[in-house]
Amino acid sequence: MSPQGPTSEPEAADVSVLQLRLRLHAILTRAVSAGADSAEALFQPCVQALGTALDAGALAVWTASDDGTELRLAAATKDDGGSRPNDHVRIGEQHLVALTNATSPVLFHNPRFDHPLFAPSISGPARHVVVVPLAVEGRLTGLLAMSSARPPTPVQDEIFLSVADLLAIAADRQRAVELLREREDGLGTLISTAPDGIVVLDPHSRIIAVNPSLERIFGYEHGELPGENVTMLMPERFRARHNSGIRRYRETGQKRISWHGIELVGLHKDGSEFPIEISFGEYARNGQMVFTGFIRDITERKRAEQRDRSRRRVVQATAVYVGSAFVVLQAADLILPVLPLPEWWFNLLVMLGFLGLPVVMAVAWGWGGTRDGAYGATERGARALPLPRLRTVAWVGALLTAVATTAFFWQAPGGLRDDVPVIAVLPFAALDDTPLSRQLAGGITDDIITAIAGRDEFLVVSSTTVLAHADGNRTVAQLGRDLAVSHVLEGSVRQAGDRIRVSVRLSRPGRDRHVWARAYDREMYDALAVQAELARQVADELARRMAGRATDR
């Protein structure tokens, strides 16, 4: 075998470049396989190997920001005592255009950036800086720079250019990984802090993952739900329907209900039920269907809706009740006087109307309940008051109404206590309208009031009150209702020579008819004596009538 001659310098340079590229490629491959979590972990071994191969004073790799106007130091060799890389470098407009317009790796010797690449700043022939932009498809991804006391050799320049594409691709991939990691971190933060519950299900409704809000909503601890069937979050009565719906969708791909904004009932870990709103979606992962659900606790919203419905019901019920009560009282005012009923019936209707209003309002506020939801679920909390409590309110209201009404009319004059009649004595009329007849009529009226007021069997309305209500246009029924009396006594006086006739009539306003009447004839020998005698006889007759109550029944 003939001996080989010495290797030429270009051939040796090509071999060293190829070896260095292979070595850097191996370093980058190992870093990627190890899952480098930062640009420094990815580039630092490459920078160390490249710096050793070039015998550089200082060597560094910067990665570009998103807008490409700033460089951030990713990795660098140790300081040789002459200079060190700066952490942040601003790229001027002129250099930015030059760096980004390079269609292939280009060497820049001693460029001047807005901020120097190395500190202290390089100036003069003492030190030299060589820069290679790291670009992918015309987009700047980073910068490779070397600072040395001697100008770089052509071999060093060639090595710089040869490894630029490897580092550019690595910088671009690292930036993509960082962006993906940032998005994952942001998405993870969003999911973990979202107020709504999030659940991921497999095709068989088994829970793959949940966020903390869903665990909080349903009352479970961390790690309790994954692997369980999602039907554990719903009441027993809905589970079979849910399973059949999911099975039908897997087989046919058809949705029977909308998957957005479904209002259902959730089951808390402690067994209580509460209203929820669910929205579902789906995607394919490894050829398998996966469901995602967003669950919101709408208890407060349902309570607010219930309060609003209750207020509307109260307003509507009050309006209907007041209108109906007004119509009933108007009809009673026309009908009761012609019926054989006691006069206190109208007062009773008025009192019942006032006392019934708060009962109607309470029942209208508490009464509710709607059936809603995709499965026809009754909303928890839709009934503000349970039915037994509503019945209690109704019975208590009715009892209070009866007690208050009884107490009122028991004490009211002319009311339910017929054993103590209340009498209104109207001024007697002087039919012949002579001065003597008018005097006798007034005297007889006063004497009768005095005579019956002194008895325990009667209650007499004061003459002042009677005069204020009595006029020629008012009926006995109206007087009885206005004065709240059970009887009305009226009469007249006529004179013929030395004789007078006094006619007395007793009426019941409720029946609007006379229950007793009598005429008294007397000689006018002494006016005062005649008045006193007539008053005593009328009082005695009234006492007998009230005691026997024969004509009043």
Secondary structure, 3 states (H helix, E strand, C coil): CCCCCCCCHHHHHHHHHHHHHHHHHHHHHHHHHCCCCCHHHHHHHHHHHHHHHHCCCEEEEEEECCCCCEEEEEEECCCCCCCEECCEEECCHHHHHHHHCCCCCCCEECCCCCCCCEECCCCHHHCEEEEEEEEECCEEEEEEEEEECCCCCHHHHHHHHHHHHHHHHHHHHHHHHHHHHHHHHHHHHHHHHCCCEEEEECCCCEEEEECHHHHHHHCCCCCCCCCCEHHHHCCHHHHHHHHHHHHHHHHHCCCCCCCCCEEEEEECCCCCEEEEEEEEEEEEECCEEEEEEEEEECHHHHHHHHHHHHHHHHHHHHHHHHHHHHHHHHHHHHHHHHCCCCCHHHHHHHHHHHHHHHHHHHHHHHCCCCEECCCCEECCCCCCCCHHHHHHHHHHHHHHHHHHHHHHHHHCCCCCCCCCCEEEECCCEECCCCHHHHHHHHHHHHHHHHHHHCCCCCEECCHHHHHHHCCCCCCHHHHHHHHCCCEEEEEEEEEECCEEEEEEEEEECCCCEEEEEEEEEEECCCHHHHHHHHHHHHHHHHHHHHHHCCCCC
